[in-house]
Amino acid sequence: MAAAASWQPQEQGFKEICGLLEQQMSPTSDKSQIWQQLQHYSQFPDFNNYLAFILARAEGKPLEVRQAAGLLLKNNLRTAFKSMAPPYQQYIKSELLPCLGATDRHIRSTAGTIISVVVQIGGVFGWPELLHTLVKCLESNELNHMEGGMDALSKICEDIPQELDADMPGLTERPINVFLPRLLQLFQSPHASLRKLSLGSVNQYIMLMPEALYMSMDKYLQGLFILANDPAAEVRKLVCAAFVQLIEVRPDFLEPLLRNVIEYMLQVNKDPDDEVALEACEFWSAYCETQLPPENLREFLPRLIPVLLSNMVYADDDESLVDAEEDGSLPDRDQDLRPRFHSSRLHGSENAEDDDDDIVNIWSLRKCSAAALDILSNVFGDEILPTLMPIVQAKLSTTDEPSWKEREAAVLALGAIAEGCINGLYPHLSEIVAFLIPLLDDKFPLIRSISCWTVSRFSKYIVQGVDHQEGHEQFDKVLMGLLRRILDDNKRVQEAACSAFATLEEEAAEKLAPRLEIILQHLMCAFGKYQRRNLRIVYDAIGTLADAVGRELNQPTYLDILMPPLIAKWQQLPNSDKDLFPLLECFTSIAQALGTGFLQFAQPVFQRCINIIQSQQLAKVDPVSAGVQYDKEFVVCSLDLLSGLVEGLGSGIESLVSQSSLKDLLLQCCMDDAPDVRQSAFALLGDLARVCPVHLRPRLSEFLEVASKQLNTPKLKETISVANNACWAIGEFAVKVRQEISPIVMTVISCLVPILQHAEELNKSLIENSAITLGRLAWVCPELVSPHMEYFMQSWCIALTMIRDDIEKEDAFRGLCAVVRANPSGALSSLAFLCKAIASWHEIRSEDLHNEVCQVLHGYKQMLKDGGWDQCMSALEAPVKDQLSKYKV
């Protein structure tokens, strides 16, 4: 092969590739045909050399063609660079470096991007000429070269900063030590582009904090203050970003300068450029989350709060203002639909927290200011009210049309402080809510939508007052006000009203029962009226309602309103439509709420879930004959709905399970490679084991084997929720099939013991389920478990102490008593832990278990007559001894 230096493009190849790139830019060209031709060319080993040549040397060609060649080169190198012949690699590198000084900015910038990609793939070490060239560019005093070099360097700092902070063979020091002084010097360049790129590059190192930056910190901070009032907004924005990052990562550096930094942030928080103000506004939340004393901020609050409030007013170009005009009768486009995520079922004590009230999605100065006010109200509480409330009241008392945005911002502010300042607001809450109720019917849609959100932030208080006359009337007005807004013609208001109503439902729970009919009428009316995106929120409101009122929903009047529209929608959507997800989730809540009342609807719902899982499992191997593309979320939602059916119908599900292929499908899902499919599959397995194990018996040993595998994986921490559900399912089987579980008992115990012994590293739910399952296995097979007691007794008892009183804890203690009876000496060395576990019961409701526990304690008292028992007792804390006195020892 020819050496790189002698590679020359052939005239014809050069012309053809340029011609293709030119065609590609014509709006009328056949893009797919051009793409195929480019693919054909890329089979030639020197195709990328041509692209580099066109970028670097095709002087007579249009700039767009040269740029297009560069971008194609960048994409090709990502996959092809490593496998290219070294001379060709060398050729491309040697063509790129001179481009850094090109007269055209676009060529320089494209070359910088490609250089960063090459460094990502091959590191700096493999390209010593690059470092020399970059240093030469920065020192050249010729603007094009300085900008080109700085552009490439800044991209390397952004994409792979650690590359420059590593020891290099053949170099006396790390590259960052060479570049940093030069970057700091460029802070004073007369050219804004160089100030921006150099500052942006240094900022990339705050997180990594290499020694070079640590040692130059004073110089860097001086530089930041020099750039603080830079005429270029992009530079001021980077100064703010630096202070925000420093306060998050290294607040100690800013502490001596804190007053100056806070003064500066206050000033730029009012910057005429919104992006600068937004970056500055991030500082307040970041400050409150560090360990620095809040005192430092206190004296600035009277000046900061008015700034935040004025920034909470909608900007004239905020896109929400355009969205707000959108008519509710216009269908949604596909791009209006936000991706949704279904979270798989988890059996245990910790349910994941819901994301808090997300009012529309794009981060803005307005939202950042409201978030800062929220955090400040949580840190300083009622102290901020004397500054804040007069401004809020003044804004709210305006009545003219042009100041509607001021009124809207004041309502947002009340919602933002609803949590942090609740004590100070408490005496005035009924007035505040009374003031908000009419705003739900305001002329301006954005005032209606923000009032929904703010009212929902006071849900707890509104619900508390229900039991007295005045509070009841107010609750009713809020309820009816939100229901009216659910039927608003504006999509934005519909969304805010449904979310606010779901919050109120969670808080009010069974107190909604008397108003169920009117609530359902409104929700089902919305169901008929909404476009696709907001329909998802109605499903959520219906599901939340079902969770809140439970069995109250099981009345013919209510079901006649609720079910026919849902069933019609259910029948209308094909199995491959993603709009099924929220409907499946909604049915899950309804099935659990109605209990056996759901029986009349169960058969088609059950069958559809089975069909969806079947077609998805086929789609996984053969999408063509399945007629759908595989999407695991269909499987997860269907498994979860089946769990909801089992939970609701109990043994009433038996006839459906017995006539279906569920056990075979479920076993496949338990072995799926996606953790969230396995997680939901084991949740369903445990539910079925509880109500109809007989139909799983034919494949019992396979289910148990797959479940125990989930507990013995090197990646346990990554799939902890799967292990949690599998562990729980094994315990449910044990209680039902008793001795038939014996073949896997020792395998499971050998997995559970290490989990209990590393409790502090794992989550609470898995520890609880492990302790319960171990107890259930001990209860049904004490003769297998008891010989090994001393290995796990202590960690098992510690875990049992943490579990709240319930039926599962009873099972675990039956196991504990059974193994102690079988092998009393096995627990002797852990006797104090055993006593603490027994003392953790508030009250053992089951009389026979209470007696068994008494026998265990009295047995040890007899066994340790010669002072051992008294010695053990004297070592226990007083509350533990008090609890043990219930057992007459």
N, C-alpha and C positions, 0 to 999 in steps of 0.2 A: 504493500500500500504506500502511496506517495506520502512524503512527510507533509505536515500541516502547512509549512511555509509555502510549499509549491502547489497547494490546492487552488485551482482556479475554476470559476463557474464556466459552464458551457453557455455560449450565447443563446442557444435555442431553449435550454432548460430555464435560463434566467427570464427570457421573454414569456414563456408559457406560464410560469408561476406568477409573474407580475400581472399577466393578463387575467389569470383566475382571481387574484386578489382585487383587481379593479372591478371585475364583473360582480364579485361578492358585494361590493358597496352599492351597486345599482339597485334601486328599490324594486325594479321589475324582474330581477334575475331569479332563476330557479335555484334557491338556496341548497336544496337537498342534492341536486345534481353537482353543484360546485363542491359541496362537502365530500361527495363520493370521489370526485376527481382529486381533491386534496389528499384524501385517504390513500388513493392510488399512489400519489407522489411520495407519500410518507413511507412507502415501502423501500424507497431508495435510501441507502445508508447516508448519503451526503445531503439529503433534503434540508436538514436543519442548517447546514453550512450555507445553502442558498438563502435561507431566511435571514441569517446573520449578515450575509453580504448585502442583501437588499436594504436591511435596516441601516447598516453602517455606511454603505458606499453608493447606493443608487441615487446619486445626486439629481439626475434629470427626472426622476419619477415623482408623482405627486406625494406630498407629505403623508396623506392618508394611507397610501399603499405601503410606504415604509413602516408606518406605525402598525398597520395590520400584520405585516410580516413579523414585527417584533412581538406582538401579542400572541400570534400563533406559535412562534418560537418558545415563548414563555410556557405556554400550555404543553407543548410537546416535551420540553425539557423535564417537566415534573415527572413524566413517566419514563422518558427515554434516556436521560443524561447518563445514568449509571451504566447502561449497557452499551453506550457509544464507544467507538474506537478512540483510545487516548489522543491520537493526533487530531481527530475531529473535535474532541472536547477542547483541546488546546487552541485550535483555530477559532472556535466560537468565543472563547475567553479573550483571545487577543483582538478580535474585532470589536468586542463590547467596550473595552477600556477607553479607546479613543473617542467613543460616542459621548463620554461624560463631558467632553469639552465642546460638543456640537453647538452650532449657532442657534439651532432651533430647540426651544424648551421641551417640546413634545418628544423629540428624539432622545434628549438627555433623560427625561423622566422614564420613558419606556426602557431605556438601557438600565437605569437604576433598578427598575422592578425586576428585570431579568437577572441582574447581578445578585439581587437578594435571594431569588429562587435558587440560583446556582450555589450560593453559600449555604442555604438551607439543606441542599442535598449533599454537598461535598465538604462543607466546613470552610473556614478561612485558611486553615493550615495547608490545604491542597492548592492554595492560590496565592503564593507570597507576593506576586506582582500587584495584586489588588490593593494590599495595604499600602505599598509604596506609592501607587497611583493616587489613592485617596488622600494621603498626606500631602503629596505634591499639589493636588487640586486645591486643598484647603489653604496652602501657603502661596498659591500662584498670584494672588492679587488681581486675577483676571476674572471678571464676574461670571462668565459662562462656566469656566472650569470650577470655580468655587461652588456655584449653584449645583452643577452636575454631580460633583463629588459629595456635596452635602446631602443632596437628594438620595443618592445611593446609600450613604452612611446612615441616614435617618431611617431608611427602610430596613436596613440590617438591624439597627437598634430596636425597631418596632417588632420585627418578626422573630429575631433570634438573638436577643441582647446577650444571653449567656456566652455566645460564641466569642465575643470580644473580651470577655472577662475570664479567659482561660490561659494557662501557661502554654506557650507554643515552642516546640523544639526549634532551635536555631534563632529564637528571638530572646533578647536579654530581658524584656518585660512584656507584660500582658498588653494586647493592643489597646484596651480601654485607657491604660495609663498614658499612652502616647496621644490618644485622641482627646481625652477629657480637657487638658489645659487649652487645647486649640478650640474646643467647643465653647468653653467658658469665655474665651477671648472674643468669639464671634457674637456673644450677647451684645457687644458694643458696636457691631457692624452698622454702617449707615443704611444697609439694605434690609428692609423688613423681611424679605424671603429668607435671608440667612439667619436673622435673629430668631425667626419662627422655627426653622428646621433645627438649629443648634439647641434651642431650649427644649423643643419636643424630644430630641434625642437624649438629652441628659435626664429628662423626666422619666424616661423608660427605665432608668436604673435605680429609682427610689426604692422599689420593692426589693431588688437584688442587693442594693447597697454594697457595691464592691469597695475594697479598701481605698481605691483612688478617690471615690466620691466622699467616703467617710472623712478622709484627710482634707478634702477641699471644701468641706461643708460651709465654712465661713464665707469663702469666696462665692460659692453657689448662692447662698442666701443674700449676700450683697448684690449679686447679679439680679436676683429676683426683684429686689427692691428698686434697682435701677430701671428694670423693665416694667415696673408696676403700672406706670402711667404711659406706656408706649402708645404712640398714635395708632398702631395697627391693632384692631380688635382681636385678631387671631393670636397675637402675642399676649395681650392681656388675659385672654381666655386660658392660655397655657400657664401663665403665672398663677391664676386661681387654681387650676388643676394641680399644680405643684404643691401649693399650700394645703389643698384638701388631702392629697396623698400623704404628705408629710405628717399631717395631724393624725391620719389613720395609722401610719406605719411607724413613724419615729417622732411622736409628740415631744420627746425630750429635747430635740433640736430646736423646736419652736418656742419652748417654754420661756427662755429669757426674752424673746421678742414678741411675746404673745399679744401685748397691748397694741403694738404697731400692726401686727397681722390682723387682729380683730377690727381695728380702725379701718384698715385698708379694705377688708372684706365688706364692711358696712358700706363703704364708699362705692365699691364696684357692684354691690348688690343692686345699686340704682343705675348701673351703666346703661347708656342709651342703646347699646347692642344687647339684644335679648340673650344671645348665646353666652356672652360674658357674664351677664347677671345670673343666668342659670347655673353656670359653673361655680360662681361665688356662693350662690344659695346652698349648694351641696355642703358647704363648710359647716353650717349650723348643725345639721343632723350628724355629720361626721364627728364634730367636736363633742356632742352629747354622748356619743357612743364610745369615746375614749375614756381612759381612767383619770383624765384631768379634772380638777375640782370645778364644779359648776359656778362657784363664786366668781371666777374670772369673767364670766359672761354677764353676771347679774347686773352690774352697773350699766351695761350696754342695752339691756332689754327695752327701756323706754324709747331708744332710738331705733332698735332693730324691728320691734313689732310693727310699727307703722309702715316700715319698708316692706315687710312680708305681706301685710294687708294690701298695700297698693299693688304689689306684684301678683296678687291673687285675682285681680280683675282681668277678665278675658282680654287678650291683645286683639287689635282689630283684624289681624290676619290669621287668628287661630282657626284651624280647620273645623273645630267643633261648631263654630258659628255657621259654617256652610252646611255641615251635617245636620244641624239642628233644624234646618228648614225642610229636611227631607220628609216627604209625605209617607204616612204609614201604609198607603195602599199600593205603593210601588214595590214590585217584587225585588228580592235581594239578588245581587249578582253573586257568582261563586266566590269572587275575591272579597266579598263583604263578610264571608263566613269565617270566623276565627277557628283555628284548629282547636279541638277539644280533647281532653285527656281523661280517660276513665281510670280510676284507681281501683286495683283489684281488692277483693275482700280480705280482711285480716281478722283472725280470731284472737281476741285478747283484750288487754286493758287499755292499750294506747291507741286511740284512733287518731289518724293524722289531722293536724289543724287545717281547717279550710283557709284558703287564701282570703285575706281580709278584703272588704269592700273595694273592688277594683272599678273605679269610675273611669270608663273608657281608657284606650290603651297607650296613647303616645305621651311620653314624658315631656313636660313643658315647665316653663318658669312658674306658671300658676300652680301646677301640681307639686312641684318641688317646694314651693313656698308653703303650701298647705301642709305638706309632710313635715317641714321644719317646724311649723307652728304646733302641729300635733306632738312632735317629740319634745319641744320646749315646754308644752303644757304638762307633759308627763314628768319632766324633770323639775320644773319650778311650780307646778300646780297653780293654786289660786293667786300666787304673787303676780301673775301676768294680767289678771283681770282689770285692775285699776287703769292700766295703759290701754288694754284692748277694748273693753266694753264701751267706753265713750265713742270710739271710732266706729265700732260696729253699730251702735245705736244711731249715730249720725247718718251712716250709710243707709240703714234700714228706713229712716224717716223721710228719705227723699221720695217724691211721688212722681216726678216728671218722667216722661218716657226715655229721654236720652240717658238718664242715669240708671237704667235697669241693670247694667253690668256691675255697678257699685253695689246695688242691693243683692245681686247674685253672689258677689264675693263675700258679703257680710254673712249670708246664710251658710256659705262654704266654711267660713271661719268658725261659726257656732258648731258645725259638725266636727271640725278638726279638733276643737278643745273639749268635745263632749266627754271624753274619757278622763283626760288629765285634770280638768278643772271641775269635775262633777261636784265636789264638796261645796265650792264657792257658788256654783250655779244652782245647787239643790233647792234653796229657798225660793228661787225664781222659776223653777222648771215648769210649773204649770202655766205661768205667763208666757214663757218662751214657746212651749208647745202650742198654746192658744194662738200665739202670733204666727207660728209656722203653718197652722192648718189652712187659713185662707190662701197662703202662698201656693198651696198645692193646686189651686185653681187659677194661678196668675196668667195673665195674657201671654207672657213670654215663655216659650217652651223650656229654655235653659233654667229659668227660675223654678218652673214646675219640677224639672228633673232633680235639681240640687236640693230642693225642699224635701223630696222623697228620701234622698240619702240622709240628710241631716235629721229628719224625723226618726229614721230607723236607728240612728246612733243613740237616740234616747229611749229605744225600745224597752230596756229593762225597767226604767222608771215608769213608762207609760203603762206597762203591764202590772207593775206593783200596785198601782192605784185602783185596779179594777174592783176591789172589794168594797169601796165606799162610793156613794152616789156620784159625787163630782168627778172622781177618777174614772168611774164607769162610763160616764157620758163622754169624757175626753177620749178614752180608749175607743169608744164607738165612732167618734168623729174621725179619729186617725184611721181606723180600719176602713171606714167608708170612703174617706179621702183617698187612701191608697188604691182602693178597688176602682174608684172613678178614674184614677190615673192609669191603672192597668188597661183601661179601655180608651186611653188617649189616642188621638190620630197620629201623634208624632212618635216615630220609632225610638228616638232617644229617650223620651219620657216613658214609653212602655218598658224599656229595658231597666231604667232606674226604679220604676214603680215595682216591677216584679222582684228585683233584687231586694228592695227595701221590705217588700211584703214577706219574702222568705225569711229575712232577719226577724221580723215581728213574729212570724209563725213559730220559729225556734224558741223564742222567748216566751210566747203565750201558751204554747202546747195545748193542754186540754181545755184551757179557758176559751178556745175558739169554738168549742162544740156548739154552743147555742146559736152561733152565726154560720154554721156550716153550709146551710142551704144557699144563703145569699153569696157566700164566698165562692162556692162551687159554680153558681150561675155566672158570676163574673169571670172566673178562670176559664170556664168552658166557652164563654162568649169570646174571650180573648183568643182562645184556641182556634175558633173559627175565623178570626179576623187577622191574626198575625201572619207576617211573612216568615220565611224559613229561619232566619237568624234568631229572631226573638221567640219563635216557637220553642226553641231549646230552653229558654228561660222560663216559659210557662210550664214545661215538663218539670223543671226543677222546683217551681213553686208548688205544683201538684204533689210531687214526691215529698217535699218538705212538709206539706200539709198532712199527708198520710202518716209520716213519721211522728208528727206533732200530736195528732188526735187519736191515732191507733184504732182500737176496736169501735170507737164512736162512729167511724165512717161506715160501719157495716149495717146500714139501714137502707131498705129498698128505695126510699125517696132520694137518698143521696146517690145511690148507685145508678139510678135511672138517669140522673143528670150527668154523672161522671163517666160511666163506662161506654155508652154507645159511640160518642165521638172518638174516644181513644181506640176502640175496637175497629171503627171505620178506617182510621188512620193506619192502624196495624195491618189491616187487610190491603190497604192501598200501596204500602211501601214494599218494593221487592227486597229479597234477601241480601242484595248487594248494596243497598242504599245506606250511606253513613248516617242519614237522618234517623235510622233505627236505633242508634246507640242511646240517645237521651230517652227514647220511648221505652227501650228495654230497662233502663235504670228506673224510669218512672213506674213501670209495672212491678219492678222488684219491691219498691217501697209500698205500693198498693197491696201486693200479695202478703207482705209481712204484716201490714196494718189490718187487713180484713181477716186474716187467719182462715178458718174453715169457710168463711163467707166467700172466699175467692174460688171455692170448688167449682161453681157454675161456669167460671171462665177458664178453668185451669187446663182442660184438655188441649184446645188449640194452641194455647201459649206454650205448654210443655212440648207439644209436637214440633212447633216452629223452632224452638231452641235446638231440639235434636237435629232438625233438618239443616239449620244454619251451621252447626258444628260439623255435621257430616260433609256439607258442600265445601266448607273451608278446609277440612282435612284432605278432601280430594283436590281442591285448588292448589294446595301446597305442593302436590306432586304433578298435577296435570291441569293447569288453569283452563286449557282449551275445552276439555270435556266437562269440567265443572261449570264453565260458562261465567266464572267470576275470577277476579284477581284475589290472591290470598291476602288477608288482613287479619292479624291475630286479634285485633280489638273486637271483631265480631265474636270470636270464640270466648274471650274473657267476659264480655257483656252477657253472652248466653249462659255461660256457667254461673255467673252471679245471679242471673234471674232464676235459674233452676234452684240455686241455694235459697233465694227468697221464697220460692214456692214451697220448698221442703220446710223452711222455718215457719211459714204461714200455715200450711196444711197439715204438718206433722204426719202421722201415719196415714192420713187421707191421701197421701201421694202414692201409696203403695201400689194401687192397681195400675197407675200410669207407668211406674218404674218397671213393673213386672212384664208389661207388654212391649217394652222398648229395648233398643240396643244400647241403653245408656251405659251399662257397666263396661262394655268394650270400648266405647268412645271415651269414657272417663279415664280408663287405664292409659289410652293413647295420650290424652291430655296431661296426665300425671308424668308422662315421660317426655313431654315436649321440650324443645331446646330453649324456649323463651321463658324466663323466670316468672313473668306476670301470668302466663297461661297456667304454669304449674301451681302458682300461688292460689289462683281461683279454683283450680281443679282439686287441690287438697282441702280447701274450705268446703267444697261440695261433698267431697268424700267423707269428711267428718260429720257433716249434717246428715248424710244418708246412713252412715254407720249408727247414728243416734236413733233414727226413726224406722229404718227398714233394712237392717244388716243382712237379712236372709237373702235378699236379691243380689248381694255382692259376694255371698259365700263361695260360688263356683270359682271366683278368681281371687279369693281372700289372700292366698299366700303371695300372689304377684303384687297385689296392692300393698301388702305390708312390706315386701322387699323394696319396692320402689320408694315407699315413704321413708324407710329407715336409711336409704341411700342419701336422702336430702339432709340428714343430720351429720353425715360423715363426708364432708366435702372440704377441700382446702380453701374454697372460696366462701365459706360459711358467712363471713361478714357481708359479702356482696349480695347474698341471696337469703338474708336473715328472715324475711317475711315468708318465704317458701318453707324454710325449716320450721318456722313457728307453726304454720298451718298443718304441716305433715306430722309434727310432733303431737299436736292436739288430736288429729285424726286417729293416730295409733292408740291414744288413750281412750277415745270413744269406742274404738273396736274392742279394746281389752275388756271394758265393762260389759259389752254385749256378748262377745263370743267366748269369754272366760278362758278355759284351758286351751282352746284352739289357738290361742296366741302364743303358746309356749315355744314353738320353734324359733321365733325371732326375739324372744325376751332378752337373751344375753347380748345379741348384736345391738339392740336398741340401748340397753343399759350402758354398753361400752361407749356409745356416742353421747348419752345424756350426762354421764359423770364429768367428762372434760368441760362440757358446757357449764355445768353448775360450778365447777372449780374455777372458771374464768368469768364469773358473773359480772365483775365490774367492767369488763370490756364489751359486753353484749347488751342487747336491749331488754328492758324489763319484761316485756310480754313473753319473749322466748324463755327467759329464766322461769317465769311462773308456769308456763305450759310444760317445761321440762320437769319441774318439781311435781306437777300434778300427774303427768304421764308416768313418771317413775313410781309414784304412789299407786296409781291404778294397776300397773304391772305387778307391783309388790302385793297388792290386794288379791289379784287373781292367781298369781304363781309365787306365793311366799317362799316355797321350798327352793325355788331357783334363785331368788334374789337374796335371801337372808345370809347365805354363806359369805357374801361380798360386802356386807354392810359397812364394815369399819372403813372401807375405802372412800365412802361417799356420805357417811352419816352427817358429818359436820356441815358440809356445804349444802346438803339437802335440807337440813333443819333451818339453816340461815335463810334459804330461799322460801321455805314454807312460812316463815315468820312474816314475810312481805305480802302474803296473799290475803285478800279480804275474805270475810266469811261468805261462803256460798256452797252450793252442792258439790262443786268440783273440789273444793278444799276438804269437804267431808270424805270424798272418795280417797283423796291422798292420805288422810289421817287413818282411814281404815287399813290402807296398805302399811302405814307406819306401825300401827298396832300389831298387824299380822306378822311383820318381820321381827319385831321385838319379841313377840311370843315364841317365834320359831328359834330365835338366836339371841337371848337376852344379853349375853356377854358382848355381842357385836356392837352394842351402842354404849357400853360402859364409858369408853374414853370420851364420848361426846354427850355425856348426860346433861351438862349444863345447857348445851345447845338444844337438846330435846325438850328440856323444861321451858326454855324461852319460846320454842315453837308452839308448845301447848298453851303457854300464856298469851300467845298472839290472838287467840280466839276471843272475840267479844262475848259470844255465847254459843255453845254447841247445841243446836236445836234438836238434833236427833238423840233420843234418849239412849238407844243402844250404843251409839258412838261415845256418848258421854261416859257411859259405864265402862266401855273398853279402855278409855283413857285413864279412868280412875284405877282400873286393874293394873295398867302398866306402871303408874306412879307408885301404887302400893306395893307392887312386885319388887320395884327397885328399893323401896324403903325397907322391906323385909330382907332383901339380899345384902344391903349395906348396913346391917344393924350396928356393927362395931364402929360407929362414929363417922363412917364414910358419907352417909346420907346427910347428916347435920352439916358436915363440912361443905358438901355440895350446895346445900340450901344457903349457908351463910355467905357464899360467894355471889349469890344472885342479887340483883337490884330490888329495892322495895316494891315497885309496881309489879314485877314478875311474881314475887312471893304472894302479893295480894291476890293476883289472878289465880295462883295455884291453890289458894285456900278453898276455892269452890270445889276442889276434888278431895277435900278432907285429908290432906297430907300435912 
